[in-house]
Amino acid sequence: MRYFRHLLCVVAFMFACISANAVGHGTDENGSIDLQGILFGHIQDSYEWHITTVNGHPVVLHLPVIVKSSTGWHVFSSGEFSEEADAAGNRPGPYGLYISGSEANANKICEKVDGAEVRPFDISITKTVAVLFIDAILLLLCVLIPARWCKRHRPEDPAPKGFTGLMTMFIMYIYDEVIKASLGKEADKYAPYLLTCFFFIFIANIMGVVPFPPGGGNLTGNITCTFFLALCTFIITNVTGTKAYWKDIFWPEVPTWLKVPVPLMPFIEFFSIFTKPLALMIRLFANMMAGHAIALSLSCIIFIMFGINAVAGASMTVVSVLMSVFMMLLEVLVCFIQALVFTMLSAVFFSLAHVHGHAVKE
Protein backbone atom coordinates (compact mmCIF):
# COMPACT_ATOMS: atom_id res chain seq x y z
CA MET A 1 0.00 0.00 0.00
CA ARG A 2 2.87 2.36 0.80
CA TYR A 3 4.41 1.88 -2.65
CA PHE A 4 1.01 2.35 -4.26
CA ARG A 5 0.62 5.72 -2.50
CA HIS A 6 4.08 6.75 -3.68
CA LEU A 7 3.13 5.78 -7.23
CA LEU A 8 -0.07 7.83 -7.05
CA CYS A 9 1.91 10.83 -5.77
CA VAL A 10 4.32 10.54 -8.68
CA VAL A 11 1.47 10.26 -11.18
CA ALA A 12 -0.33 13.22 -9.59
CA PHE A 13 2.85 15.30 -9.83
CA MET A 14 3.26 14.34 -13.48
CA PHE A 15 -0.37 15.28 -14.13
CA ALA A 16 0.18 18.66 -12.48
CA CYS A 17 3.25 19.27 -14.68
CA ILE A 18 1.28 18.36 -17.80
CA SER A 19 -1.56 20.68 -16.80
CA ALA A 20 0.76 23.57 -16.04
CA ASN A 21 2.58 23.09 -19.32
CA ALA A 22 -0.70 22.88 -21.21
CA VAL A 23 -2.04 26.12 -19.79
CA GLY A 24 1.17 28.07 -20.28
CA HIS A 25 1.98 26.81 -23.74
CA GLY A 26 -1.43 26.51 -25.37
CA THR A 27 -3.37 29.72 -24.95
CA ASP A 28 -4.38 31.98 -27.80
CA GLU A 29 -4.58 35.79 -27.81
CA ASN A 30 -7.95 35.65 -26.02
CA GLY A 31 -6.52 33.57 -23.16
CA SER A 32 -8.57 30.48 -24.02
CA ILE A 33 -7.12 26.97 -24.34
CA ASP A 34 -5.85 26.15 -27.83
CA LEU A 35 -6.18 22.36 -27.78
CA GLN A 36 -4.87 21.88 -31.30
CA GLY A 37 -1.86 24.08 -30.54
CA ILE A 38 -1.08 22.09 -27.38
CA LEU A 39 -1.30 18.71 -29.12
CA PHE A 40 0.74 19.63 -32.16
CA GLY A 41 3.15 21.70 -30.07
CA HIS A 42 3.96 18.61 -28.03
CA ILE A 43 4.11 16.15 -30.92
CA GLN A 44 5.96 18.27 -33.46
CA ASP A 45 9.68 18.95 -33.39
CA SER A 46 11.02 22.40 -32.51
CA TYR A 47 14.26 24.38 -32.19
CA GLU A 48 13.60 25.10 -28.51
CA TRP A 49 12.45 23.07 -25.53
CA HIS A 50 9.49 24.69 -23.82
CA ILE A 51 9.47 23.53 -20.18
CA THR A 52 6.67 25.52 -18.52
CA THR A 53 5.37 29.04 -17.94
CA VAL A 54 5.89 30.94 -14.67
CA ASN A 55 3.86 34.13 -14.06
CA GLY A 56 3.23 34.50 -17.76
CA HIS A 57 6.91 34.09 -18.68
CA PRO A 58 7.83 30.95 -20.63
CA VAL A 59 10.73 28.87 -19.34
CA VAL A 60 12.46 27.69 -22.50
CA LEU A 61 15.66 25.73 -23.10
CA HIS A 62 17.20 27.17 -26.25
CA LEU A 63 19.00 24.64 -28.45
CA PRO A 64 21.90 25.19 -30.89
CA VAL A 65 21.09 26.00 -34.50
CA ILE A 66 23.55 24.72 -37.13
CA VAL A 67 22.72 25.64 -40.73
CA LYS A 68 24.45 26.29 -44.03
CA SER A 69 22.60 29.08 -45.82
CA SER A 70 23.39 31.06 -48.95
CA THR A 71 25.82 33.15 -46.85
CA GLY A 72 27.72 30.16 -45.40
CA TRP A 73 27.71 28.16 -42.19
CA HIS A 74 26.09 29.66 -39.10
CA VAL A 75 26.00 28.39 -35.51
CA PHE A 76 23.92 30.23 -32.92
CA SER A 77 21.30 29.74 -30.23
CA SER A 78 17.63 29.38 -31.13
CA GLY A 79 17.01 32.13 -28.57
CA GLU A 80 18.15 34.64 -31.20
CA PHE A 81 14.91 34.08 -33.10
CA SER A 82 12.22 36.57 -32.16
CA GLU A 83 9.42 35.28 -29.94
CA GLU A 84 6.92 37.45 -31.81
CA ALA A 85 5.94 36.66 -35.39
CA ASP A 86 5.82 39.35 -38.06
CA ALA A 87 2.90 40.10 -40.37
CA ALA A 88 3.73 37.06 -42.52
CA GLY A 89 3.76 34.74 -39.50
CA ASN A 90 7.56 34.35 -39.57
CA ARG A 91 9.89 34.64 -36.57
CA PRO A 92 12.91 36.69 -37.71
CA GLY A 93 16.42 35.67 -36.72
CA PRO A 94 20.05 36.52 -37.50
CA TYR A 95 21.87 36.20 -40.85
CA GLY A 96 18.63 36.67 -42.80
CA LEU A 97 17.20 33.45 -41.40
CA TYR A 98 13.75 33.03 -39.88
CA ILE A 99 11.40 30.33 -38.60
CA SER A 100 8.75 30.10 -41.26
CA GLY A 101 5.06 30.39 -40.58
CA SER A 102 4.05 29.25 -44.06
CA GLU A 103 2.08 26.07 -44.56
CA ALA A 104 4.76 24.43 -46.71
CA ASN A 105 7.66 25.06 -44.27
CA ALA A 106 5.87 25.51 -40.96
CA ASN A 107 8.25 25.81 -37.97
CA LYS A 108 11.30 25.25 -40.19
CA ILE A 109 14.28 27.57 -40.62
CA CYS A 110 14.13 29.30 -44.00
CA GLU A 111 15.64 32.23 -45.87
CA LYS A 112 14.75 34.38 -48.85
CA VAL A 113 16.79 33.74 -52.01
CA ASP A 114 15.78 35.81 -55.06
CA GLY A 115 12.41 36.42 -53.45
CA ALA A 116 11.69 32.71 -52.95
CA GLU A 117 11.51 30.95 -49.60
CA VAL A 118 14.08 28.16 -49.41
CA ARG A 119 15.30 25.92 -46.62
CA PRO A 120 19.05 25.88 -45.92
CA PHE A 121 21.03 22.76 -45.11
CA ASP A 122 19.93 22.21 -41.52
CA ILE A 123 21.68 19.94 -38.98
CA SER A 124 20.46 21.77 -35.88
CA ILE A 125 20.09 20.09 -32.49
CA THR A 126 16.31 20.15 -32.28
CA LYS A 127 14.21 18.91 -29.38
CA THR A 128 13.86 15.45 -30.93
CA VAL A 129 17.62 15.21 -31.52
CA ALA A 130 18.35 16.32 -27.94
CA VAL A 131 15.93 13.71 -26.59
CA LEU A 132 17.56 11.09 -28.84
CA PHE A 133 20.99 11.87 -27.34
CA ILE A 134 19.61 11.69 -23.80
CA ASP A 135 17.89 8.35 -24.44
CA ALA A 136 21.05 6.97 -26.09
CA ILE A 137 23.12 7.92 -23.03
CA LEU A 138 20.59 6.27 -20.71
CA LEU A 139 20.63 3.16 -22.92
CA LEU A 140 24.42 2.97 -22.70
CA LEU A 141 24.27 3.26 -18.91
CA CYS A 142 21.64 0.53 -18.71
CA VAL A 143 23.86 -1.78 -20.77
CA LEU A 144 27.38 -0.90 -19.64
CA ILE A 145 26.74 -0.97 -15.88
CA PRO A 146 25.53 -4.63 -15.89
CA ALA A 147 28.21 -5.52 -18.47
CA ARG A 148 30.89 -4.10 -16.16
CA TRP A 149 29.59 -6.25 -13.28
CA CYS A 150 29.50 -9.38 -15.46
CA LYS A 151 33.07 -8.72 -16.61
CA ARG A 152 34.30 -8.64 -13.01
CA HIS A 153 32.40 -11.70 -11.77
CA ARG A 154 32.18 -15.37 -12.66
CA PRO A 155 28.93 -17.18 -13.58
CA GLU A 156 28.95 -19.13 -10.31
CA ASP A 157 29.10 -15.97 -8.18
CA PRO A 158 25.95 -14.81 -6.32
CA ALA A 159 23.42 -12.93 -8.42
CA PRO A 160 23.79 -9.13 -8.45
CA LYS A 161 21.46 -6.84 -6.55
CA GLY A 162 20.05 -3.38 -7.06
CA PHE A 163 20.05 -1.81 -10.51
CA THR A 164 22.42 -4.42 -11.95
CA GLY A 165 20.20 -7.23 -10.70
CA LEU A 166 17.10 -5.57 -12.13
CA MET A 167 18.72 -5.10 -15.55
CA THR A 168 20.08 -8.66 -15.54
CA MET A 169 16.61 -10.03 -14.82
CA PHE A 170 15.13 -7.79 -17.52
CA ILE A 171 17.72 -8.79 -20.13
CA MET A 172 17.39 -12.51 -19.41
CA TYR A 173 13.60 -12.30 -19.60
CA ILE A 174 13.67 -10.69 -23.05
CA TYR A 175 16.40 -13.07 -24.24
CA ASP A 176 14.81 -16.29 -22.98
CA GLU A 177 11.11 -15.56 -23.46
CA VAL A 178 11.21 -13.52 -26.68
CA ILE A 179 14.43 -13.86 -28.63
CA LYS A 180 15.38 -17.47 -27.94
CA ALA A 181 11.76 -18.63 -28.06
CA SER A 182 11.45 -17.21 -31.58
CA LEU A 183 14.89 -17.82 -33.06
CA GLY A 184 16.19 -20.93 -31.29
CA LYS A 185 19.81 -21.59 -32.29
CA GLU A 186 19.94 -18.28 -34.18
CA ALA A 187 19.18 -16.29 -31.00
CA ASP A 188 22.77 -15.27 -30.22
CA LYS A 189 23.21 -13.90 -33.72
CA TYR A 190 20.34 -11.42 -33.43
CA ALA A 191 20.24 -10.83 -29.65
CA PRO A 192 22.42 -7.67 -29.67
CA TYR A 193 20.15 -5.89 -32.16
CA LEU A 194 16.88 -7.08 -30.62
CA LEU A 195 17.94 -6.24 -27.05
CA THR A 196 19.08 -2.81 -28.21
CA CYS A 197 15.73 -2.26 -29.93
CA PHE A 198 13.75 -3.26 -26.86
CA PHE A 199 15.62 -1.14 -24.32
CA PHE A 200 15.93 1.88 -26.62
CA ILE A 201 12.20 1.88 -27.37
CA PHE A 202 11.29 1.22 -23.73
CA ILE A 203 13.54 4.04 -22.45
CA ALA A 204 12.26 6.42 -25.14
CA ASN A 205 8.65 5.55 -24.26
CA ILE A 206 9.19 6.01 -20.52
CA MET A 207 11.06 9.29 -20.96
CA GLY A 208 8.22 10.52 -23.15
CA VAL A 209 5.76 9.96 -20.31
CA VAL A 210 7.86 12.07 -17.92
CA PRO A 211 6.52 15.62 -18.52
CA PHE A 212 9.65 17.58 -17.51
CA PRO A 213 13.28 17.58 -18.76
CA PRO A 214 15.19 15.41 -19.42
CA GLY A 215 11.89 13.70 -20.30
CA GLY A 216 8.93 15.08 -22.16
CA GLY A 217 10.19 14.40 -25.67
CA ASN A 218 7.84 12.34 -27.81
CA LEU A 219 10.62 10.45 -29.61
CA THR A 220 8.73 7.27 -30.53
CA GLY A 221 5.73 9.45 -31.39
CA ASN A 222 7.90 10.84 -34.20
CA ILE A 223 7.41 8.74 -37.32
CA THR A 224 10.98 9.43 -38.48
CA CYS A 225 12.34 7.51 -35.49
CA THR A 226 9.97 4.56 -35.90
CA PHE A 227 10.69 4.53 -39.64
CA PHE A 228 14.42 4.12 -38.97
CA LEU A 229 13.85 1.30 -36.49
CA ALA A 230 11.53 -0.50 -38.92
CA LEU A 231 14.02 0.06 -41.74
CA CYS A 232 16.76 -1.64 -39.70
CA THR A 233 14.51 -4.66 -39.14
CA PHE A 234 13.63 -4.70 -42.87
CA ILE A 235 17.29 -4.67 -43.94
CA ILE A 236 18.40 -7.35 -41.47
CA THR A 237 15.46 -9.59 -42.37
CA ASN A 238 16.07 -9.53 -46.09
CA VAL A 239 19.88 -9.42 -46.11
CA THR A 240 20.19 -12.46 -43.82
CA GLY A 241 17.30 -14.42 -45.36
CA THR A 242 18.01 -17.93 -46.63
CA LYS A 243 17.49 -19.25 -50.16
CA ALA A 244 14.36 -21.03 -48.96
CA TYR A 245 12.99 -17.69 -47.73
CA TRP A 246 13.39 -16.08 -51.15
CA LYS A 247 12.08 -19.21 -52.89
CA ASP A 248 8.89 -19.02 -50.81
CA ILE A 249 8.48 -15.43 -51.97
CA PHE A 250 9.09 -15.77 -55.73
CA TRP A 251 8.03 -19.42 -56.17
CA PRO A 252 5.81 -20.42 -53.21
CA GLU A 253 4.36 -23.92 -52.75
CA VAL A 254 0.95 -23.17 -54.27
CA PRO A 255 -0.86 -24.42 -57.40
CA THR A 256 0.98 -23.42 -60.58
CA TRP A 257 -1.96 -21.41 -61.94
CA LEU A 258 -1.46 -19.00 -59.00
CA LYS A 259 2.12 -18.34 -60.18
CA VAL A 260 1.93 -18.41 -63.98
CA PRO A 261 0.92 -16.85 -66.26
CA VAL A 262 -0.25 -14.24 -63.71
CA PRO A 263 2.20 -14.15 -60.75
CA LEU A 264 -0.51 -13.50 -58.16
CA MET A 265 1.04 -15.24 -55.16
CA PRO A 266 4.63 -14.05 -55.84
CA PHE A 267 3.31 -10.49 -56.03
CA ILE A 268 1.44 -10.87 -52.72
CA GLU A 269 4.47 -12.43 -51.03
CA PHE A 270 6.81 -9.75 -52.39
CA PHE A 271 4.40 -7.02 -51.28
CA SER A 272 4.37 -8.51 -47.76
CA ILE A 273 8.12 -7.84 -47.50
CA PHE A 274 7.29 -4.14 -47.24
CA THR A 275 4.02 -4.32 -45.30
CA LYS A 276 5.62 -6.10 -42.32
CA PRO A 277 8.09 -3.31 -41.40
CA LEU A 278 5.45 -0.74 -42.34
CA ALA A 279 3.15 -2.26 -39.73
CA LEU A 280 5.96 -2.06 -37.17
CA MET A 281 6.51 1.60 -37.94
CA ILE A 282 2.84 2.63 -37.84
CA ARG A 283 1.95 0.58 -34.75
CA LEU A 284 4.66 2.06 -32.54
CA PHE A 285 4.18 5.60 -33.84
CA ALA A 286 0.38 5.61 -33.59
CA ASN A 287 0.17 4.06 -30.13
CA MET A 288 2.69 6.39 -28.52
CA MET A 289 1.36 9.51 -30.24
CA ALA A 290 -2.22 8.61 -29.27
CA GLY A 291 -1.22 8.10 -25.63
CA HIS A 292 0.33 11.56 -25.43
CA ALA A 293 -2.63 13.13 -27.20
CA ILE A 294 -5.16 11.53 -24.84
CA ALA A 295 -3.21 12.54 -21.71
CA LEU A 296 -2.98 16.16 -22.88
CA SER A 297 -6.63 16.24 -23.96
CA LEU A 298 -7.83 15.04 -20.55
CA SER A 299 -5.80 17.78 -18.89
CA CYS A 300 -7.19 20.45 -21.19
CA ILE A 301 -10.80 19.41 -20.55
CA ILE A 302 -10.60 20.98 -17.09
CA PHE A 303 -9.70 24.43 -18.40
CA ILE A 304 -12.14 24.21 -21.31
CA MET A 305 -15.01 23.45 -18.91
CA PHE A 306 -13.96 26.26 -16.56
CA GLY A 307 -14.20 28.53 -19.59
CA ILE A 308 -17.90 27.62 -19.77
CA ASN A 309 -18.70 28.08 -16.07
CA ALA A 310 -17.26 27.25 -12.65
CA VAL A 311 -19.77 24.48 -11.89
CA ALA A 312 -18.96 22.58 -15.07
CA GLY A 313 -15.24 23.06 -14.47
CA ALA A 314 -15.37 21.86 -10.86
CA SER A 315 -17.41 18.77 -11.70
CA MET A 316 -15.23 17.88 -14.68
CA THR A 317 -12.03 18.33 -12.66
CA VAL A 318 -12.68 15.21 -10.59
CA VAL A 319 -13.49 13.12 -13.66
CA SER A 320 -10.51 14.48 -15.60
CA VAL A 321 -8.03 13.89 -12.79
CA LEU A 322 -9.20 10.30 -12.26
CA MET A 323 -9.11 9.58 -15.98
CA SER A 324 -5.70 11.21 -16.31
CA VAL A 325 -4.24 9.15 -13.46
CA PHE A 326 -5.67 6.01 -15.06
CA MET A 327 -4.25 6.99 -18.47
CA MET A 328 -0.81 7.73 -17.02
CA LEU A 329 -0.70 4.32 -15.34
CA LEU A 330 -1.95 2.69 -18.54
CA GLU A 331 0.63 4.61 -20.56
CA VAL A 332 3.44 3.14 -18.46
CA LEU A 333 2.13 -0.33 -19.28
CA VAL A 334 1.82 0.61 -22.96
CA CYS A 335 5.48 1.75 -22.93
CA PHE A 336 6.55 -1.78 -22.03
CA ILE A 337 4.04 -3.53 -24.29
CA GLN A 338 4.98 -1.54 -27.41
CA ALA A 339 8.71 -2.16 -26.87
CA LEU A 340 7.97 -5.85 -26.34
CA VAL A 341 5.73 -6.10 -29.42
CA PHE A 342 8.29 -4.40 -31.69
CA THR A 343 11.05 -6.73 -30.45
CA MET A 344 8.88 -9.84 -30.64
CA LEU A 345 7.66 -9.15 -34.18
CA SER A 346 11.19 -8.35 -35.33
CA ALA A 347 12.33 -11.69 -33.91
CA VAL A 348 9.45 -13.45 -35.67
CA PHE A 349 10.37 -11.81 -38.99
CA PHE A 350 13.98 -12.95 -38.55
CA SER A 351 12.84 -16.50 -37.81
CA LEU A 352 10.62 -16.54 -40.92
CA ALA A 353 13.65 -15.51 -42.96
CA HIS A 354 15.48 -18.65 -41.72
CA VAL A 355 13.13 -21.33 -43.01
CA HIS A 356 15.76 -24.08 -42.99
CA GLY A 357 16.68 -23.53 -39.36
CA HIS A 358 13.08 -24.10 -38.21
CA ALA A 359 12.13 -26.81 -40.64
CA VAL A 360 14.50 -29.32 -39.03
CA LYS A 361 13.19 -30.93 -35.86
CA GLU A 362 15.66 -31.51 -33.09
Long-range contacts (C-beta under 8 A, 24 or more apart in sequence): 7-329, 8-325, 11-325, 11-328, 11-329, 12-325, 14-209, 14-210, 14-211, 14-328, 15-299, 15-321, 15-324, 15-325, 15-328, 17-52, 17-211, 17-212, 18-211, 18-295, 18-296, 18-299, 18-324, 19-299, 19-302, 20-52, 20-53, 21-50, 21-51, 21-52, 21-53, 21-211, 22-296, 22-299, 22-300, 22-303, 23-53, 23-303, 24-52, 24-53, 24-54, 24-58, 25-50, 25-52, 25-53, 25-58, 26-300, 32-307, 33-300, 33-303, 33-304, 33-307, 35-297, 35-300, 35-304, 38-296, 38-300, 39-293, 39-296, 39-297, 42-218, 42-292, 42-296, 43-218, 43-221, 43-222, 43-289, 43-292, 43-293, 44-107, 45-107, 45-126, 45-127, 45-128, 45-222, 46-107, 46-126, 46-127, 47-78, 47-81, 47-99, 47-109, 47-124, 47-126, 47-127, 48-78, 48-79, 48-127, 49-127, 49-130, 49-213, 49-216, 51-212, 51-213, 51-216, 52-212, 61-213, 63-124, 63-125, 63-126, 63-127, 63-130, 64-124, 64-125, 65-93, 65-109, 65-124, 65-125, 66-122, 66-123, 66-124, 66-125, 67-97, 67-109, 67-120, 67-121, 67-122, 67-123, 67-124, 68-120, 68-121, 69-95, 69-96, 69-97, 69-111, 69-120, 69-121, 70-111, 70-113, 70-120, 71-95, 71-96, 78-124, 127-217, 128-217, 128-219, 128-222, 128-224, 128-225, 130-217, 131-204, 131-207, 131-214, 131-216, 131-217, 131-219, 132-219, 132-225, 134-207, 134-214, 134-217, 135-200, 135-203, 135-204, 135-207, 135-219, 136-200, 138-203, 138-207, 139-196, 139-199, 139-200, 139-203, 142-167, 142-199, 142-203, 143-196, 143-199, 146-171, 171-195, 174-198, 174-340, 174-343, 178-340, 178-343, 178-344, 178-347, 179-343, 179-347, 182-344, 182-347, 182-348, 182-350, 182-351, 183-347, 183-350, 183-351, 183-354, 184-351, 184-357, 184-358, 185-357, 186-350, 186-351, 186-354, 186-357, 190-236, 190-347, 190-350, 193-232, 193-236, 193-346, 194-343, 194-346, 194-347, 195-343, 197-229, 197-232, 197-233, 197-339, 197-342, 197-343, 197-346, 198-339, 198-340, 198-342, 198-343, 199-339, 200-229, 201-229, 201-284, 201-338, 201-339, 201-342, 201-343, 202-335, 202-336, 202-339, 205-288, 205-334, 205-335, 205-336, 205-338, 205-339, 206-332, 206-335, 208-288, 208-292, 208-335, 209-291, 209-328, 209-331, 209-332, 209-335, 218-288, 218-289, 218-292, 220-284, 220-285, 220-288, 220-338, 221-285, 221-288, 221-289, 221-292, 222-285, 223-281, 223-285, 226-280, 226-281, 226-282, 226-284, 226-285, 227-281, 229-280, 229-281, 229-284, 229-342, 230-277, 230-278, 230-280, 230-281, 231-277, 233-277, 233-280, 233-346, 233-349, 234-273, 234-274, 234-276, 234-277, 236-350, 237-276, 237-277, 237-346, 237-349, 237-350, 237-352, 237-353, 238-273, 238-353, 240-350, 240-353, 240-354, 241-353, 241-354, 242-353, 242-354, 242-355, 242-356, 242-357, 244-355, 244-356, 244-359, 245-352, 245-353, 245-354, 245-355, 248-355, 249-273, 276-345, 276-349, 277-349, 279-345, 280-342, 280-345, 280-346, 283-338, 283-341, 283-342, 284-338, 284-341, 284-342, 287-334, 287-338, 288-334, 288-338, 291-327, 291-330, 291-331, 291-334, 294-327, 295-324, 295-327, 295-328, 295-331, 298-323, 298-324, 298-327, 299-324
